[in-house]
Amino acid sequence: MMQCGMNFVKNVLRPITSEKDNIKVRCDLQHKGIRPHLWLTANLIQAGRMLKLVADYVLLANEFESFSVVIKNVKTPLGHVLTMA
């Protein structure tokens, strides 16, 4: 059962907290020619620098707090456990 909980954390919570969203991933997307809305963009203020725009699926701190309260208060059937690591 613990493995199921860890899979939930890895596959759902980390992307929405921007933990898996780094510059290397963005460069890979651009190199593959997919998801152009997530590509790095030129910084108009600092020449030679790139900007990583926040993805639509990433929650802000207050949004994540609300989400975690909901998850914490979820009622599951007997014998099922939902844990957050």
N, CA and C of each residue as an Amber inpcrd file, in Angstrom:
protein
   255
   0.8300000  -1.2060000   0.0000000   0.0000000   0.0000000   0.0000000
   0.8660000   1.2580000   0.0000000   2.0180000   1.1820000   0.6360000
   2.9050000   2.3400000   0.6960000   3.3540000   2.7570000  -0.6970000
   3.6270000   1.7690000  -1.5610000   4.0560000   2.0670000  -2.9300000
   2.9920000   2.8680000  -3.6680000   1.7320000   2.5390000  -3.4550000
   0.6370000   3.2700000  -4.1070000   0.6440000   4.7330000  -3.6680000
   0.8680000   4.9680000  -2.3800000   0.9170000   6.3340000  -1.8700000
   2.0840000   7.1120000  -2.4470000   3.2240000   6.4640000  -2.5810000
   4.3930000   7.1340000  -3.1510000   4.1780000   7.4390000  -4.6260000
   3.5320000   6.5310000  -5.3630000   3.2350000   6.7890000  -6.7710000
   2.3280000   8.0030000  -6.9150000   1.3600000   8.1480000  -6.0150000
   0.4650000   9.3040000  -6.0420000   1.2620000  10.5860000  -5.8600000
   2.1590000  10.5670000  -4.8880000   2.9670000  11.7520000  -4.6110000
   3.8450000  12.0920000  -5.8070000   4.5310000  11.0950000  -6.3600000
   5.4460000  11.3340000  -7.4680000   4.7260000  11.7990000  -8.7240000
   3.6040000  11.1970000  -9.0330000   2.9390000  11.4580000 -10.3020000
   1.9440000  12.6000000 -10.2810000   1.4470000  12.9790000  -9.1240000
   0.4410000  14.0450000  -9.0650000   0.9540000  15.2720000  -8.3250000
   1.4640000  15.0920000  -7.1420000   1.8120000  16.2540000  -6.3270000
   3.0790000  16.9640000  -6.7880000   4.1050000  16.2390000  -7.1860000
   5.3380000  16.9100000  -7.5830000   5.1750000  17.7980000  -8.8140000
   4.4940000  17.3520000  -9.8720000   4.3340000  18.2650000 -11.0160000
   3.5320000  19.5290000 -10.6910000   2.4840000  19.4070000  -9.8680000
   1.6750000  20.5990000  -9.5970000   2.3490000  21.5420000  -8.6270000
   3.4340000  21.1060000  -7.9800000   4.1900000  22.0060000  -7.1200000
   5.4370000  22.5130000  -7.8270000   5.5810000  22.2050000  -9.0810000
   6.6790000  22.6560000  -9.9240000   8.0040000  21.9920000  -9.5720000
   7.9750000  20.9150000  -8.7960000   9.2140000  20.2450000  -8.3990000
   9.8810000  19.5450000  -9.5730000   9.0950000  19.0080000 -10.5010000
   9.6610000  18.3090000 -11.6560000   9.8560000  19.2330000 -12.8450000
   9.4820000  20.4740000 -12.7240000   9.5150000  21.4130000 -13.8300000
  10.7930000  22.2430000 -13.7490000  11.8360000  21.8190000 -14.4670000
  13.0920000  22.5540000 -14.4110000  13.5330000  22.9720000 -15.8160000
  14.6320000  23.6790000 -15.8940000  15.1100000  24.2280000 -17.1660000
  15.4710000  23.1160000 -18.1510000  16.0680000  22.0360000 -17.6440000
  16.4350000  20.9300000 -18.5210000  15.2040000  20.3260000 -19.1920000
  14.1310000  20.1650000 -18.4400000  12.8850000  19.6270000 -18.9940000
  12.3390000  20.5640000 -20.0630000  12.3700000  21.8690000 -19.7890000
  11.8690000  22.8430000 -20.7650000  12.6920000  22.8230000 -22.0460000
  14.0080000  22.6930000 -21.9270000  14.8710000  22.6180000 -23.1090000
  14.5770000  21.3580000 -23.9130000  14.3220000  20.2520000 -23.2190000
  13.9780000  19.0020000 -23.9030000  12.6850000  19.1460000 -24.7000000
  11.7030000  19.8210000 -24.1200000  10.4410000  20.0400000 -24.8270000
  10.6660000  20.8390000 -26.1050000  11.4850000  21.8710000 -26.0060000
  11.7690000  22.7060000 -27.1720000  12.5550000  21.9230000 -28.2250000
  13.5080000  21.1240000 -27.7780000  14.3090000  20.3150000 -28.7050000
  13.4300000  19.3100000 -29.4570000  12.4400000  18.7530000 -28.7590000
  11.5260000  17.7800000 -29.3870000  10.4300000  18.4600000 -30.1960000
  10.2810000  19.7700000 -30.0400000   9.2760000  20.5140000 -30.7910000
   7.8580000  20.3100000 -30.2880000   7.7110000  20.0020000 -29.0070000
   6.3770000  19.7810000 -28.4380000   6.0790000  20.8040000 -27.3480000
   4.8160000  21.0480000 -27.1260000   4.3170000  21.9650000 -26.0980000
   5.0040000  23.3320000 -26.1190000   4.8640000  24.0640000 -27.2140000
   5.5680000  25.3560000 -27.3230000   5.1850000  26.3630000 -26.2400000
   4.0250000  26.2190000 -25.6260000   3.6460000  27.1520000 -24.5600000
   4.5050000  26.9680000 -23.3020000   5.2940000  25.8800000 -23.2300000
   6.1620000  25.6410000 -22.0770000   7.6390000  25.9030000 -22.3760000
   7.9610000  26.3360000 -23.5730000   9.3560000  26.5930000 -23.9370000
   9.8870000  27.8010000 -23.1810000  11.2010000  27.8570000 -23.0270000
  11.8490000  29.0250000 -22.4330000  11.7010000  30.1980000 -23.3950000
  11.5500000  31.3920000 -22.8590000  11.4210000  32.5820000 -23.6960000
  12.5330000  33.5720000 -23.3620000  12.8410000  34.4190000 -24.3040000
  13.9100000  35.4060000 -24.1120000  13.4870000  36.4380000 -23.0680000
  14.4100000  36.8070000 -22.2140000  14.1830000  37.8230000 -21.2020000
  14.4680000  39.1850000 -21.8380000  13.4630000  40.0270000 -21.9240000
  13.6250000  41.3260000 -22.5590000  14.3570000  42.3250000 -21.6630000
  14.3840000  42.0710000 -20.3640000  15.0290000  42.9810000 -19.4260000
  16.5280000  42.6830000 -19.3150000  16.8700000  41.3990000 -19.2430000
  18.2820000  41.0040000 -19.1290000  18.6700000  40.2350000 -20.3930000
  19.4090000  40.8650000 -21.2510000  19.8060000  40.2380000 -22.5160000
  20.6370000  38.9840000 -22.2500000  20.4070000  37.9730000 -23.0470000
  21.1460000  36.7320000 -22.9120000  20.5800000  35.7800000 -21.8700000
  19.5440000  36.1770000 -21.1640000  18.9130000  35.3290000 -20.1400000
  17.5870000  34.8220000 -20.6730000  17.1480000  33.7060000 -20.1360000
  15.8850000  33.1090000 -20.5590000  14.9030000  33.1050000 -19.3890000
  13.6160000  33.1200000 -19.7060000  12.5690000  33.0580000 -18.6900000
  11.8570000  31.7160000 -18.7710000  11.5560000  31.1610000 -17.6200000
  10.7560000  29.9440000 -17.5420000   9.3980000  30.3620000 -16.9890000
   8.4140000  30.4650000 -17.8550000   7.0910000  30.8790000 -17.4380000
   6.4350000  29.7780000 -16.6050000   5.5890000  30.1590000 -15.6750000
   4.8970000  29.1890000 -14.8310000   3.8830000  28.4320000 -15.6830000
   3.9180000  27.1160000 -15.5860000   2.9850000  26.2830000 -16.3340000
   1.5760000  26.4170000 -15.7530000   0.5710000  26.2010000 -16.5830000
  -0.8180000  26.3450000 -16.1510000  -1.2050000  25.3700000 -15.0420000
  -0.5640000  24.2120000 -15.0120000  -0.9380000  23.1790000 -14.0470000
  -0.2540000  23.3480000 -12.6820000   0.6400000  24.2920000 -12.5280000
   1.3530000  24.4880000 -11.2620000   0.4900000  25.3310000 -10.3210000
   0.3370000  24.8430000  -9.0990000  -0.4590000  25.5550000  -8.1050000
   0.3980000  26.5840000  -7.3700000  -0.1920000  27.7250000  -7.0900000
   0.4580000  28.7230000  -6.2510000   0.4270000  28.2300000  -4.8070000
   1.1840000  28.8610000  -3.9320000   1.2910000  28.4080000  -2.5400000
  -0.0660000  28.3300000  -1.8510000  -0.8870000  29.3640000  -2.0160000
  -2.1970000  29.3590000  -1.3530000  -3.1380000  28.3200000  -1.9710000
  -3.0210000  28.0840000  -3.2820000  -3.8280000  27.0580000  -3.9400000
  -3.4190000  25.6660000  -3.4690000  -2.1190000  25.4530000  -3.3250000
  -1.6440000  24.1510000  -2.8460000  -2.0750000  23.9180000  -1.4060000
  -2.0790000  24.9540000  -0.5950000  -2.5310000  24.8240000   0.7970000
  -3.9930000  24.3770000   0.8400000  -4.8380000  24.9890000   0.0100000
  -6.2490000  24.5850000  -0.0570000  -6.3860000  23.1450000  -0.5360000
  -5.5990000  22.7770000  -1.5380000  -5.6300000  21.4240000  -2.0740000
  -5.2090000  20.4150000  -1.0100000  -4.1650000  20.7210000  -0.2550000
  -3.6910000  19.7780000   0.7590000  -4.6980000  19.6270000   1.8960000
  -5.4380000  20.6790000   2.2290000  -6.4900000  20.5700000   3.2460000
  -7.5810000  19.6180000   2.7690000  -7.9520000  19.7250000   1.5070000
  -8.9740000  18.8280000   0.9460000  -8.4890000  17.3830000   0.9900000
  -7.2550000  17.1420000   0.5500000  -6.7080000  15.7860000   0.5480000
  -6.6130000  15.2330000   1.9670000  -6.2150000  16.0840000   2.9020000
  -6.0850000  15.6430000   4.2920000  -7.4310000  15.2260000   4.8750000
  -8.5070000  15.8610000   4.4470000  -9.8280000  15.5960000   5.0040000
 -10.6610000  14.6030000   4.1940000 -10.0620000  13.9670000   3.2000000
 -10.7880000  12.9890000   2.3900000 -11.1460000  11.7850000   3.2530000
 -12.3790000  11.3640000   3.1750000 -12.8410000  10.1760000   3.8900000
 -12.7800000   9.0040000   2.9190000 -12.0270000   7.9710000   3.2970000
 -11.8880000   6.7960000   2.4470000 -12.5930000   5.6090000   3.0810000
 -12.9630000   4.5990000   2.2820000 -13.5850000   3.4040000   2.8390000
 -12.6490000   2.7140000   3.8310000 -13.2110000   1.9240000   4.7310000
 -12.4080000   1.1930000   5.7140000 -11.3750000   0.3190000   4.9940000
 -10.1780000   0.3140000   5.5100000  -9.1300000  -0.5050000   4.9330000
  -8.3060000   0.2050000   3.8860000  -8.6790000   1.4010000   3.5070000
  -7.9250000   2.1840000   2.5320000  -7.3030000   3.3780000   3.2300000
  -6.0890000   3.6790000   2.8740000  -5.3740000   4.7680000   3.5200000
  -4.8470000   5.6980000   2.4430000  -4.9640000   6.9910000   2.6610000
  -4.3900000   7.9900000   1.7610000  -3.4180000   8.8050000   2.5890000
  -2.1240000   8.6430000   2.3000000  -1.1090000   9.3640000   3.0580000
  -0.3840000  10.3200000   2.1570000   0.1230000  11.3780000   2.7230000
   0.9400000  12.3320000   1.9710000   2.3300000  12.2770000   2.5430000
   3.3190000  11.9840000   1.6570000   4.7090000  11.8920000   2.1090000
   5.3740000  13.2370000   2.0550000
